[in-house]
Amino acid sequence: MTQLLVSVRSVEEFQLVADAGVRYIDIKEPRLGSLGAASLDVISGIAAVVQPKHHLSIALGELLDAPMFDPQQVPPRTNLVKWGLSECASRPNWQTELRDRMASLPPQVGVVAVAYADWKTARAPQFEAVVEAGQELQCEVLLIDTFCKRHGNLLQHLTLADLDRVIETARAAGMKVALAGSLDHTAIAQLRNTRAGIFAVRTAVCQGARSGELNPHAVRELASSLSL
């Protein structure tokens, strides 16, 4: 069954999404980029109200950016964290840097390997390298996202055939696959036949841009459509 993941930026948004029946919830600050990290206060506030039925992930920014806080401070109720890999394509030791950052996490927190569909724009590693590193580092999930939100959604960078190949490679490497990248209802309908396990959204359930307020009706409508 495909799961819906919604990104939130406050305790109020978390409660709205949880009340709509969404169990997979991600914390990020959309004004700070594709995987912009929220403040530790926001993260701690949301983690304090998370229930066992929720699956909580946290965006921690780009790997090569200075961290906003020590990864050891990630709340224990967190399931997964993720760092983007922009500017890492020319960095021969990015896998080691990712491993070192992972080592600072609480032991129960897993990691998402992030592949940017617009990897040339992001100057990020290509899919094969990310999947290989994800397998080696025992990442639980491969997230396929877009780095620059101004240049179209996921399907404007990758064909369905391209996505199918990456998804099957990741699944063969033992990872679930989450798809993101400004997905709307039309894009999600096109992607329903892929073997991705998670659709991650923000813009699709916002009033206006991705940094706008969440629309409760849009959250419920999308959650309902994915359960059919």
C-alpha positions as a Python dict, from the first residue, in 0.01 Angstrom:
ca = {
    (1, 'M'): (0, 0, 0),
    (2, 'T'): (129, 344, -92),
    (3, 'Q'): (162, 585, 199),
    (4, 'L'): (114, 962, 196),
    (5, 'L'): (379, 1170, 371),
    (6, 'V'): (311, 1537, 439),
    (7, 'S'): (579, 1788, 538),
    (8, 'V'): (497, 2021, 828),
    (9, 'R'): (672, 2321, 980),
    (10, 'S'): (498, 2365, 1318),
    (11, 'V'): (311, 2181, 1593),
    (12, 'E'): (-13, 2329, 1458),
    (13, 'E'): (52, 2187, 1112),
    (14, 'F'): (147, 1852, 1262),
    (15, 'Q'): (-184, 1836, 1448),
    (16, 'L'): (-378, 1930, 1134),
    (17, 'V'): (-212, 1653, 934),
    (18, 'A'): (-246, 1398, 1214),
    (19, 'D'): (-617, 1483, 1253),
    (20, 'A'): (-658, 1412, 880),
    (21, 'G'): (-538, 1057, 943),
    (22, 'V'): (-191, 1095, 789),
    (23, 'R'): (59, 874, 973),
    (24, 'Y'): (379, 955, 779),
    (25, 'I'): (484, 1307, 873),
    (26, 'D'): (801, 1496, 789),
    (27, 'I'): (939, 1807, 956),
    (28, 'K'): (1106, 2072, 738),
    (29, 'E'): (1126, 2447, 688),
    (30, 'P'): (1029, 2499, 320),
    (31, 'R'): (1165, 2854, 310),
    (32, 'L'): (1517, 2710, 355),
    (33, 'G'): (1520, 2489, 48),
    (34, 'S'): (1415, 2144, -64),
    (35, 'L'): (1527, 1982, 262),
    (36, 'G'): (1545, 2291, 480),
    (37, 'A'): (1587, 2212, 849),
    (38, 'A'): (1337, 2348, 1101),
    (39, 'S'): (1467, 2484, 1429),
    (40, 'L'): (1538, 2246, 1714),
    (41, 'D'): (1255, 2409, 1912),
    (42, 'V'): (1006, 2326, 1635),
    (43, 'I'): (1138, 1971, 1600),
    (44, 'S'): (1129, 1911, 1976),
    (45, 'G'): (777, 2054, 2002),
    (46, 'I'): (644, 1823, 1733),
    (47, 'A'): (829, 1520, 1869),
    (48, 'A'): (669, 1580, 2208),
    (49, 'V'): (319, 1519, 2064),
    (50, 'V'): (404, 1235, 1827),
    (51, 'Q'): (210, 916, 1898),
    (52, 'P'): (331, 558, 1840),
    (53, 'K'): (112, 530, 1528),
    (54, 'H'): (305, 810, 1359),
    (55, 'H'): (617, 765, 1148),
    (56, 'L'): (829, 1079, 1192),
    (57, 'S'): (1105, 1191, 957),
    (58, 'I'): (1311, 1510, 973),
    (59, 'A'): (1490, 1705, 701),
    (60, 'L'): (1829, 1828, 822),
    (61, 'G'): (1938, 2044, 527),
    (62, 'E'): (2220, 1977, 284),
    (63, 'L'): (2507, 1754, 393),
    (64, 'L'): (2775, 2012, 317),
    (65, 'D'): (2597, 2298, 495),
    (66, 'A'): (2685, 2376, 854),
    (67, 'P'): (2435, 2183, 1070),
    (68, 'M'): (2180, 2393, 1257),
    (69, 'F'): (2224, 2172, 1564),
    (70, 'D'): (2410, 1860, 1675),
    (71, 'P'): (2257, 1544, 1522),
    (72, 'Q'): (2275, 1390, 1870),
    (73, 'Q'): (1990, 1628, 1960),
    (74, 'V'): (1749, 1461, 1718),
    (75, 'P'): (1455, 1351, 1937),
    (76, 'P'): (1437, 979, 2019),
    (77, 'R'): (1086, 947, 1871),
    (78, 'T'): (1229, 1018, 1526),
    (79, 'N'): (1224, 731, 1276),
    (80, 'L'): (1430, 876, 992),
    (81, 'V'): (1640, 1181, 902),
    (82, 'K'): (1775, 1299, 568),
    (83, 'W'): (2040, 1526, 426),
    (84, 'G'): (2052, 1651, 68),
    (85, 'L'): (2360, 1586, -143),
    (86, 'S'): (2386, 1909, -340),
    (87, 'E'): (2745, 2008, -430),
    (88, 'C'): (2863, 1654, -348),
    (89, 'A'): (2923, 1536, -707),
    (90, 'S'): (3273, 1681, -706),
    (91, 'R'): (3337, 1578, -347),
    (92, 'P'): (3518, 1241, -360),
    (93, 'N'): (3459, 1165, 7),
    (94, 'W'): (3093, 1259, 42),
    (95, 'Q'): (3004, 902, 142),
    (96, 'T'): (3249, 925, 432),
    (97, 'E'): (3104, 1260, 536),
    (98, 'L'): (2756, 1111, 531),
    (99, 'R'): (2871, 811, 734),
    (100, 'D'): (3032, 1042, 991),
    (101, 'R'): (2714, 1248, 1022),
    (102, 'M'): (2509, 930, 1061),
    (103, 'A'): (2738, 813, 1341),
    (104, 'S'): (2634, 1117, 1546),
    (105, 'L'): (2266, 1024, 1543),
    (106, 'P'): (2085, 846, 1826),
    (107, 'P'): (2117, 471, 1755),
    (108, 'Q'): (1749, 412, 1682),
    (109, 'V'): (1727, 679, 1410),
    (110, 'G'): (1753, 560, 1049),
    (111, 'V'): (1866, 756, 744),
    (112, 'V'): (1715, 831, 404),
    (113, 'A'): (1942, 835, 99),
    (114, 'V'): (1849, 1138, -114),
    (115, 'A'): (1877, 1146, -492),
    (116, 'Y'): (1794, 1469, -672),
    (117, 'A'): (1617, 1428, -1006),
    (118, 'D'): (1775, 1758, -1116),
    (119, 'W'): (2119, 1636, -1007),
    (120, 'K'): (2299, 1850, -1265),
    (121, 'T'): (2145, 2169, -1125),
    (122, 'A'): (2215, 2054, -768),
    (123, 'R'): (2564, 1932, -861),
    (124, 'A'): (2470, 1617, -673),
    (125, 'P'): (2572, 1252, -727),
    (126, 'Q'): (2377, 1057, -989),
    (127, 'F'): (2121, 793, -892),
    (128, 'E'): (2351, 494, -920),
    (129, 'A'): (2604, 643, -677),
    (130, 'V'): (2333, 735, -426),
    (131, 'V'): (2176, 389, -437),
    (132, 'E'): (2517, 226, -398),
    (133, 'A'): (2599, 445, -98),
    (134, 'G'): (2254, 389, 48),
    (135, 'Q'): (2299, 15, 33),
    (136, 'E'): (2648, 31, 182),
    (137, 'L'): (2534, 260, 465),
    (138, 'Q'): (2218, 55, 526),
    (139, 'C'): (1980, 340, 453),
    (140, 'E'): (1618, 234, 488),
    (141, 'V'): (1468, 458, 219),
    (142, 'L'): (1569, 620, -109),
    (143, 'L'): (1402, 959, -159),
    (144, 'I'): (1385, 1088, -516),
    (145, 'D'): (1322, 1462, -495),
    (146, 'T'): (1389, 1785, -683),
    (147, 'F'): (1643, 2037, -558),
    (148, 'C'): (1520, 2348, -739),
    (149, 'K'): (1144, 2392, -702),
    (150, 'R'): (1131, 2660, -972),
    (151, 'H'): (1214, 2420, -1255),
    (152, 'G'): (913, 2191, -1253),
    (153, 'N'): (802, 1879, -1076),
    (154, 'L'): (960, 1534, -1067),
    (155, 'L'): (809, 1420, -1397),
    (156, 'Q'): (958, 1717, -1579),
    (157, 'H'): (1303, 1577, -1498),
    (158, 'L'): (1248, 1201, -1522),
    (159, 'T'): (1032, 980, -1741),
    (160, 'L'): (822, 704, -1589),
    (161, 'A'): (1061, 453, -1745),
    (162, 'D'): (1358, 627, -1579),
    (163, 'L'): (1181, 621, -1244),
    (164, 'D'): (1088, 255, -1278),
    (165, 'R'): (1454, 166, -1333),
    (166, 'V'): (1573, 364, -1031),
    (167, 'I'): (1294, 229, -810),
    (168, 'E'): (1367, -132, -900),
    (169, 'T'): (1741, -80, -843),
    (170, 'A'): (1674, 71, -499),
    (171, 'R'): (1431, -205, -404),
    (172, 'A'): (1684, -466, -510),
    (173, 'A'): (1933, -290, -279),
    (174, 'G'): (1690, -332, 12),
    (175, 'M'): (1546, 20, 26),
    (176, 'K'): (1191, 147, 15),
    (177, 'V'): (1135, 435, -226),
    (178, 'A'): (970, 771, -159),
    (179, 'L'): (885, 1010, -443),
    (180, 'A'): (869, 1387, -395),
    (181, 'G'): (936, 1697, -601),
    (182, 'S'): (636, 1933, -621),
    (183, 'L'): (397, 1644, -681),
    (184, 'D'): (36, 1741, -747),
    (185, 'H'): (-274, 1526, -801),
    (186, 'T'): (-201, 1483, -1171),
    (187, 'A'): (159, 1374, -1112),
    (188, 'I'): (58, 1136, -834),
    (189, 'A'): (-205, 977, -1060),
    (190, 'Q'): (66, 917, -1321),
    (191, 'L'): (296, 767, -1057),
    (192, 'R'): (42, 535, -893),
    (193, 'N'): (155, 236, -1100),
    (194, 'T'): (518, 266, -995),
    (195, 'R'): (645, 55, -705),
    (196, 'A'): (719, 355, -487),
    (197, 'G'): (596, 304, -131),
    (198, 'I'): (559, 668, -30),
    (199, 'F'): (444, 991, -196),
    (200, 'A'): (584, 1294, -12),
    (201, 'V'): (405, 1627, -58),
    (202, 'R'): (393, 1984, 62),
    (203, 'T'): (289, 2212, -225),
    (204, 'A'): (-6, 1989, -321),
    (205, 'V'): (-174, 2049, 15),
    (206, 'C'): (-81, 2416, 65),
    (207, 'Q'): (-279, 2730, 4),
    (208, 'G'): (-57, 2884, -260),
    (209, 'A'): (319, 2816, -258),
    (210, 'R'): (491, 2544, -56),
    (211, 'S'): (570, 2795, 218),
    (212, 'G'): (201, 2880, 255),
    (213, 'E'): (-44, 2742, 509),
    (214, 'L'): (-164, 2384, 484),
    (215, 'N'): (-517, 2333, 355),
    (216, 'P'): (-700, 2079, 575),
    (217, 'H'): (-944, 1988, 296),
    (218, 'A'): (-659, 1926, 51),
    (219, 'V'): (-480, 1702, 303),
    (220, 'R'): (-792, 1492, 363),
    (221, 'E'): (-875, 1472, -7),
    (222, 'L'): (-527, 1351, -103),
    (223, 'A'): (-508, 1106, 186),
    (224, 'S'): (-848, 966, 86),
    (225, 'S'): (-753, 932, -282),
    (226, 'L'): (-439, 733, -198),
    (227, 'S'): (-633, 491, 21),
    (228, 'L'): (-857, 387, -271),
}
